[in-house]
Every structure is written in structure tokens, then in C-alpha cells.
Amino acid sequence: MQIIPPALERLIADLTRLPGIGRKTATRLALYILRRPAAEGRNLAHDLMVLHDTIHLCHQCFTFSETDPCAICGNPGRDSRLVCVVEEPGDQIAIEKTGVFRGTYHILHGVIAPMDGIGPDELKIRELRQRVASGQVDEVLIATSSTVPGEATASYLAEMLQDTKVRLSRLACGIPMGMDIKYADEHTLARAVESRQSVPGRT
Amino acid sequence: MQIIPPALERLIADLTRLPGIGRKTATRLALYILRRPAAEGRNLAHDLMVLHDTIHLCHQCFTFSETDPCAICGNPGRDSRLVCVVEEPGDQIAIEKTGVFRGTYHILHGVIAPMDGIGPDELKIRELRQRVASGQVDEVLIATSSTVPGEATASYLAEMLQDTKVRLSRLACGIPMGMDIKYADEHTLARAVESRQSVPGRT
């Protein structure tokens, strides 16, 4: 017997498609929305409805933006000759929050994952090569995640850009700030030892 | 500097209002929706838009339903003289899933919580009293949660219905099925000892 009304069931099914949301959470969210005033649900619906019409990809860095070029590519105060390559717009948001990066970005929109059928042609990699080939880039900072596919993508990019004159760099790996050394995992600790940095003022 | 486009920022703010969804999860969900085809986002938007127009409260049990009476109240196979009182439609869904309850329901839409300004008049309690006073109910099974406000609401209902001829019952409390006794919390274990049940066929 169908206890959940069809309209509610459809919303639950929609929500279950979102990442990290199972059937129980989706039901809880849908019932919450139903209990709240109709205006709140309609507001969320409206913001969803206009989302894809309002936001497009910046033609230069391929981030999500309402303007083209995006606010960063169009900002003369940012160093367009330093390009930080990230997997997703969410990674760019995280780096921007630090406030220390003054260059521009290049969003790949994924990582190379042959098992999922994602090769270089499915990502914005050709566009990165063209951007570098145009001679307007001095340094490419590869900021893919330190996961297996992230590292594989970084290696691919490094090899692809090997015969160009561009300077290549990678985010530093090591002990996270505030972490007790005895709780660091062995791979991170090994990397931190190998990549040890000299103390300023000493030789 | 605004790195997140305003339309995306509005969606993130909407999602943050949902229970259990913080800023990070909301950002992850919004970026996911943006990466998926526009049709998927619009589908979710549509289902949200029609939700409150399609679903109303059953006039008898006050559950969410597209029909009035709801599928359970309108089913002659259900025992309308046995009424299970729950806090929320989600509780009703959980009980229906067990498949063992053949009566009808009464949804309070909350619990008595004086600190939050929620007294009996804010809940469907007057309607329960009327339903019982009409003489069409033999047993009221109080199935509020075994939390402090749930127990307080149950006590209030029991007192309110004391001078009626209706039979009152409460969900059994005890050790959850499959639980190792040494991991049960002391309150649950104390309740299980106090409410011990006699073994059938013995005296």
C-alpha cells in the first residue's frame, strides 16, 4: 500500500539522486520542506529553475560564472600569467578562500579516469594546452587532489607541458597545519620527510 | 571578492536552510546540480513547485495526502476504531513500513515544547479529543517518541483522555532487536527490566 503521496515520492526520488543523500535523508528533507510555508519551497524551486540559464562557463578558465570572462579572468589585478589548474569549481572556491593566490585558474571539470571512460578529451585539457601555447602563461600550478586519479592527471599534464617553456609547480604536500605528528598517516609523513624544507636563515 | 556567482550563492543559501545541511554540504550539492544536465535541476524544481499545491492534510488524521480522506482513513479494511497517535508524518511512514499495524492514525504535527512556544493548541490535540468524543474510537495507541518532549506529550494526552471510555496504550519500550545487552544504555535496560514480559505457556 502506498503510504507516501505520489508528489512527495517524486520529490524524495529526486533528492535521492544527489550525492551523499540516501532514502532516509531524502524523506526527512522532503517532509521538512512540506511542513515549511509553501513560499520557501517555491523559492528553492525558482532558484533551481534559473540556475542553468544564469550560470555558464567562462571561455578562458571554464569556471561557473554569470559573466564572461569571469570575475577573476576579467580582473586586471590578477596575474593572468600564473595559472592554477584544478579539478572542479569547488576546488577553486577552496583556494580562493585562502586569499593567498593572486593568479588565475583553469578548471579541468574532472580527472582522467579510464575506468569511467574519462580520458583527456573529456576534460578541458586541450584548452589548457592552447592557453599555454599562446605564450601568455609563465607558470602552471597543478593543484589536482593528492588522490590516485588526481596524481595521474597531474603526471599527464606535466608530461604534456614538458616541451613548453612554462614553469611547472605543484601544491606542497606534507603535515596538515595543527596536526599531531603521531596521528599523521604514514604516506603523508613519508612525503613530509622527503619534501622537507630548509629553515630560513640556516644552511 | 565574490568568487561564487550570485545565482549559485542563492541556491546554496536556500539549501543551507534545510535540516542537517551546512554550508559545505550545500555548496557541494549546488555544484553537483550545476554540473548535471539542466533538465535534472528543472525536474527537481518542478517537483518542489507543485508540492504544496498537490499535497494537503487529511481532514480526519491530518497526514499529508493528495486525497481527502487519505488512503488509510478511506480504506474500509483499516480499523478506524484503533487510532495510533504520532508526532509527524515521518513517524507514520516508519510504522506503516512494519506492516503490522491495521488501525488508523492521528498526526499531532509536533510535540508540546513550552520553551519553543508550542502548547497543545499549536498541535492537532483538540481534533484528537473531538475524534475520541465522537464515540468512534475504542483504543488510542500513543506512539510519540521516547524523548523528554515526546514523553511529556504522551502524559498530557493520557491525562486529557482519562475521563473518556477509550482504551489507552503506549508503544512497548525495551531492548532493540539484535542488540547485545551489554551495549544497551542503562535507561533502556532499566525500562526493559521493569516492563518484563511473561513467557507464553508459563505462569
Interface residues (C-beta under 8 A of the other chain):
Chain A: M1 Q2 I3 I4 P5 P6 A7 L8 R10 L11 D14 L15 R17 L18 P19 G20 I21 T25 T27 R28 L29 A30 L31 Y32 I33 L34 R35 A38 E40 G41 R42 N43 L44 A45 H46 D47 L48 M49 V50 L51 H52 D53 T54 I55 F64 S65 E66 A71 I72 N75 E88 P89 G90 Q92 I93 E96 H109
Chain B: M1 Q2 I3 I4 P5 P6 A7 L8 R10 L11 D14 L15 R17 L18 P19 G20 I21 T25 T27 R28 L29 A30 L31 Y32 I33 L34 R35 A38 E40 G41 R42 N43 L44 A45 H46 D47 L48 M49 V50 L51 H52 D53 T54 I55 F64 S65 E66 A71 I72 N75 E88 P89 G90 Q92 I93 E96 H109
